[in-house]
Amino acid sequence: MRYRVLGGTGIEVSHHCLGAMMFGDVANKDHDEGVRIIHRALDAGINFVDTADMYSAGESEEIVGKALKDRRDDVVLATKVHFPLTEGRNRSGNSRRYVVRAVEDSLRRLQTNWIDVYQVHRPDYSTDVEETLSVLTDLVREGKIRAFGCSTYPAEEINEAYHVAMNRGLMRFRTEQPPYSLLARGIERAVLPTAQRLGMGVLVWSPLASGFLSGKHRRGAAVEAFRATLTPDRFDESLAKNAAKFDAVEEFAKLADEMGVSLPALAIAFVTTHPAVTSAITGPRTMEQLESLLEGADLVLTDDVLDRIDEIVPPGTDTYDVHGFWKPASLLDVHQRRRPVDQR
């Protein structure tokens, strides 16, 4: 296991980060097994755990809290805020009102007095970014969080938040958590260069492309993986939108075979090769999946292999829509894309 400093925080984290999205009602409901998986990851040298309050409506945080109860000082703990856990007004977003409430709930579920990296899960276009940075700055000063970051922010909004922080004397986002994989390289165009220029740590999610690079999803093969039951249209090879993914997976599988490594090992080694990336988040659902991921933790790719990868999926290219259900307001709000009729 290798370790890197997370942005300018001075915090050292493993280049593999254990993601906890699969712990809880959405996937693995066995709390004891979740605790065992977390402990095995820590024993293997992983010291970075990432979860979110919305994963299984807080249950993931509860499992992480149980696992870290006697090992808290050895772990860099990250969680997130933004999405609703319950119905009702003012129960989601990035406002001071909601963040103050949400952080207390996360601290209680995690059974800890502090969160190392508190992340804003998505932008909130109804809240001024100054409002969000202000409350996060206050939480650092109160000792409830050590640093804060953003997740899946476009490069222009990362820049905007940076300049607001500098101009208002507030603390700034220290990390960004974007999607990145062999099949989704779009962030190489602007997000990664922006994060690198601003000295931000980057922990990338979905390095296995939601399981597409697990080695189980091959052209013509029956799909039985858990991920496919959640979003079957992503794995349907009869759909034209999936053709590029299946083509690329076949080429990457061939390359992995030539190297004598697993496809997941190749996928994770690729994302951690980028100089802007600090750590790759892997989210195992079972102990078997974790052991498989750990086997490739020491894999280092040569320039020849990276050149082959660039030929299969060119730099800056996404073979599918990585954001799924989430879209920025500039795309969702028709009024932001069309002038009023009398002004056209």
C-alpha positions in Angstrom: 0.0 0.0 0.0 1.3 3.4 -1.0 0.5 6.7 0.8 0.1 10.2 -0.4 -0.6 13.6 1.1 -4.2 14.7 0.6 -3.9 18.1 -1.1 -2.4 20.7 1.1 -3.9 19.3 4.3 -0.8 17.4 5.5 -2.9 14.3 6.0 -1.4 11.1 4.6 -3.9 8.7 3.1 -3.5 5.3 1.3 -3.8 5.3 -2.4 -6.7 2.9 -2.1 -9.7 4.4 -0.2 -12.4 2.0 1.1 -15.8 3.2 -0.1 -18.7 2.2 2.1 -21.6 2.8 -0.3 -22.3 -1.0 -0.4 -22.8 -1.3 3.4 -26.4 -1.2 4.5 -29.8 -1.8 3.1 -28.9 -0.9 -0.5 -26.6 -3.9 -0.8 -25.0 -5.8 2.1 -27.4 -5.7 5.1 -25.1 -7.7 7.4 -23.6 -5.2 9.8 -21.1 -7.7 11.2 -19.8 -8.6 7.8 -19.4 -4.9 7.0 -17.4 -4.4 10.1 -15.2 -7.4 9.2 -14.6 -6.0 5.7 -13.6 -2.7 7.1 -11.2 -4.3 9.6 -9.6 -6.4 6.9 -9.1 -3.3 4.8 -7.4 -1.5 7.7 -5.2 -4.5 8.4 -4.1 -4.5 4.8 -2.9 -0.9 5.1 -5.8 1.1 4.0 -6.2 4.1 6.3 -8.8 6.0 4.3 -12.6 5.3 4.6 -15.2 7.2 2.6 -19.0 7.1 3.2 -21.9 9.5 2.9 -25.0 10.3 5.0 -27.3 9.3 2.2 -25.9 5.8 1.7 -28.7 3.5 2.9 -30.2 6.6 4.6 -27.4 6.7 7.2 -27.0 3.0 7.8 -23.6 3.0 6.0 -22.3 5.6 8.5 -23.6 3.5 11.4 -21.7 0.4 10.2 -18.6 2.5 9.7 -19.0 3.9 13.2 -19.2 0.4 14.7 -16.1 -0.7 12.8 -14.0 2.3 13.8 -15.1 2.6 17.4 -11.7 1.3 18.8 -9.6 2.3 15.8 -10.6 5.9 15.1 -7.2 7.5 15.6 -5.7 5.3 12.9 -8.2 6.2 10.2 -8.8 9.2 8.0 -12.6 9.3 7.8 -14.6 11.1 5.1 -18.3 11.5 4.7 -20.7 13.7 2.7 -23.7 16.0 2.9 -26.3 17.2 0.4 -28.9 14.6 -0.6 -32.1 14.2 1.5 -32.5 11.3 3.9 -36.1 12.1 4.6 -38.9 13.9 2.9 -39.7 17.5 3.7 -38.5 21.1 3.1 -35.0 22.2 4.2 -33.9 18.6 4.6 -31.2 18.6 1.9 -28.8 20.8 0.1 -25.8 22.9 1.1 -27.4 25.7 3.2 -26.1 26.6 6.7 -29.4 25.5 8.2 -29.1 22.0 6.7 -25.3 21.4 7.0 -25.3 22.3 10.7 -28.0 19.7 11.4 -26.5 17.1 9.0 -23.0 17.1 10.5 -24.3 16.5 14.0 -26.3 13.5 12.7 -23.3 12.1 10.9 -21.1 12.5 14.0 -23.7 10.6 16.0 -24.0 7.8 13.5 -20.2 7.5 13.1 -19.7 7.5 16.9 -16.9 10.1 16.6 -16.2 13.6 17.7 -14.7 14.7 14.4 -14.8 14.1 10.7 -11.5 14.3 8.8 -12.9 15.2 5.4 -16.4 16.6 5.1 -17.6 16.7 1.5 -20.4 18.5 -0.3 -21.9 15.7 -2.3 -23.2 17.8 -5.2 -23.5 21.5 -6.0 -26.7 23.3 -4.7 -27.8 26.0 -7.1 -30.3 27.5 -4.6 -27.5 28.3 -2.1 -24.7 30.8 -2.6 -21.4 29.0 -2.4 -20.2 31.6 0.1 -22.9 30.4 2.5 -21.7 26.9 2.2 -18.0 27.8 2.5 -18.8 29.9 5.5 -20.6 27.2 7.5 -17.9 24.7 6.6 -15.2 27.1 7.8 -17.1 27.5 11.1 -17.2 23.7 11.5 -13.4 23.4 11.1 -12.9 26.2 13.7 -15.3 24.3 16.1 -13.3 21.2 15.7 -16.1 19.1 14.2 -14.3 18.6 10.9 -10.7 18.9 10.0 -11.0 19.8 6.3 -13.7 19.9 3.7 -14.1 19.3 0.0 -16.6 18.9 -2.9 -17.8 16.0 -5.0 -18.6 15.9 -8.7 -18.2 19.6 -9.2 -17.5 21.0 -12.7 -14.1 22.7 -13.1 -15.7 26.1 -13.4 -17.5 25.7 -10.0 -14.3 24.5 -8.3 -12.7 27.7 -9.6 -15.6 29.9 -8.5 -15.5 28.4 -5.0 -11.8 29.0 -4.7 -12.0 32.6 -5.7 -15.0 33.2 -3.3 -13.0 31.7 -0.5 -9.9 33.8 -1.2 -12.0 37.0 -1.6 -14.1 36.5 1.6 -11.3 35.2 3.8 -12.9 31.7 4.1 -11.3 28.3 4.1 -11.5 26.5 0.7 -12.3 23.2 -0.7 -9.3 21.0 -0.1 -10.5 18.0 -2.1 -12.6 17.0 -5.0 -14.3 13.6 -5.6 -15.1 13.0 -9.3 -15.9 9.9 -11.3 -12.9 8.5 -13.1 -12.1 5.2 -14.8 -10.7 3.6 -18.0 -14.1 4.1 -19.5 -14.8 7.6 -18.1 -11.8 10.0 -18.7 -13.7 13.2 -19.2 -12.3 14.8 -16.1 -8.9 14.8 -17.6 -9.9 17.8 -19.7 -10.5 20.3 -16.9 -11.4 18.9 -13.5 -8.1 17.2 -12.8 -5.9 20.0 -14.2 -7.9 22.5 -12.1 -7.6 20.4 -8.9 -3.9 20.0 -9.6 -3.4 23.7 -10.2 -5.2 24.6 -6.9 -3.3 22.0 -4.9 -6.4 20.0 -4.1 -6.5 16.3 -3.2 -8.5 14.1 -5.5 -10.2 10.9 -4.5 -11.9 9.3 -7.5 -15.1 7.3 -7.4 -16.2 4.4 -9.5 -12.8 3.3 -10.9 -14.5 0.1 -11.9 -17.2 2.1 -13.8 -20.0 0.9 -11.6 -18.8 -2.7 -11.9 -18.4 -2.6 -15.7 -14.6 -3.2 -15.2 -15.1 -6.0 -12.7 -14.4 -8.6 -15.3 -17.9 -10.0 -15.1 -19.5 -8.0 -17.9 -18.3 -9.3 -21.2 -20.0 -9.2 -24.6 -22.4 -12.1 -24.9 -22.1 -13.2 -21.3 -25.0 -13.4 -18.9 -25.0 -10.5 -16.4 -25.5 -11.7 -12.9 -23.6 -9.1 -10.9 -25.4 -7.1 -8.1 -24.8 -3.7 -9.9 -26.7 -4.9 -12.9 -29.8 -5.5 -10.8 -29.7 -1.8 -9.7 -29.2 -0.3 -13.1 -29.9 -2.9 -15.8 -29.9 -0.5 -18.7 -26.2 0.3 -18.1 -25.3 -3.4 -18.8 -27.7 -4.1 -21.7 -25.5 -4.7 -24.7 -28.4 -4.4 -27.1 -28.6 -0.7 -26.4 -26.6 1.5 -28.7 -25.4 3.7 -25.9 -23.5 0.8 -24.4 -21.7 -0.3 -27.5 -18.6 1.8 -26.9 -18.3 0.4 -23.3 -18.5 -3.2 -24.4 -16.0 -2.7 -27.1 -13.5 -1.0 -24.8 -14.0 -3.6 -22.0 -13.0 -6.4 -24.5 -9.8 -4.6 -25.4 -9.0 -3.8 -21.8 -9.6 -7.4 -20.8 -7.3 -8.6 -23.5 -4.6 -6.2 -22.3 -5.0 -7.4 -18.7 -4.7 -11.0 -19.8 -1.5 -10.1 -21.7 -0.1 -8.5 -18.6 -1.1 -11.5 -16.4 -3.3 -9.3 -14.1 -7.0 -8.9 -13.4 -9.1 -6.3 -15.1 -10.0 -4.6 -11.8 -6.3 -4.4 -10.9 -5.5 -2.7 -14.2 -8.5 -0.3 -13.8 -7.5 0.9 -10.4 -3.8 1.1 -11.2 -4.7 3.3 -14.2 -6.6 6.0 -12.2 -4.0 6.2 -9.5 -1.3 6.8 -12.1 -2.6 10.3 -12.9 -0.5 12.9 -11.0 -3.6 14.8 -9.8 -5.2 11.7 -8.2 -4.5 11.0 -4.5 -6.6 8.0 -3.9 -9.1 5.7 -5.7 -12.3 4.7 -3.9 -13.2 1.1 -4.2 -16.6 -0.1 -2.8 -16.6 -3.8 -2.2 -19.8 -5.5 -1.2 -18.3 -8.8 0.0 -15.0 -9.9 1.6 -14.2 -11.8 -1.7 -14.5 -8.5 -3.6 -12.2 -6.8 -1.2 -9.5 -9.5 -1.4 -9.6 -9.3 -5.2 -9.1 -5.6 -5.1 -6.2 -5.8 -2.6 -4.4 -8.3 -4.8 -3.6 -5.6 -7.3 -2.8 -2.8 -4.9 0.9 -2.9 -5.7 0.5 -2.9 -9.5 2.4 -0.1 -11.3 1.8 0.5 -15.0 4.5 1.1 -17.6 4.4 3.8 -20.2 3.8 1.2 -22.9 0.7 0.0 -21.1 -0.6 3.5 -20.6 0.0 4.2 -24.4 -2.2 1.1 -25.2 -4.9 2.4 -22.8 -4.8 5.8 -24.6 -5.4 4.0 -27.9 -8.5 2.1 -26.6 -10.1 5.1 -24.9 -8.4 8.4 -25.8 -7.6 10.9 -23.0 -10.5 13.1 -22.0 -13.1 10.7 -23.4 -16.2 9.4 -21.7 -17.7 6.2 -23.2 -20.9 6.7 -21.3 -22.8 9.3 -19.2 -20.9 9.1 -15.9 -23.2 11.3 -13.9 -26.3 9.2 -14.3 -29.3 10.7 -12.6 -27.6 13.9 -11.6 -27.3 16.8 -14.0 -26.3 20.5 -13.5 -29.0 23.1 -13.4 -27.7 24.5 -16.7 -29.0 21.4 -18.4 -32.0 20.6 -16.3 -33.6 24.0 -16.2 -34.9 24.8 -19.6 -35.0 28.5 -18.8 -31.2 28.6 -18.5 -30.9 27.2 -22.0 -33.6 29.4 -23.8 -34.1 33.1 -24.0 -37.6 34.4 -23.3 -39.7 34.3 -26.4 -39.8 38.1 -26.7 -36.0 38.2 -26.7 -35.2 35.6 -29.3 
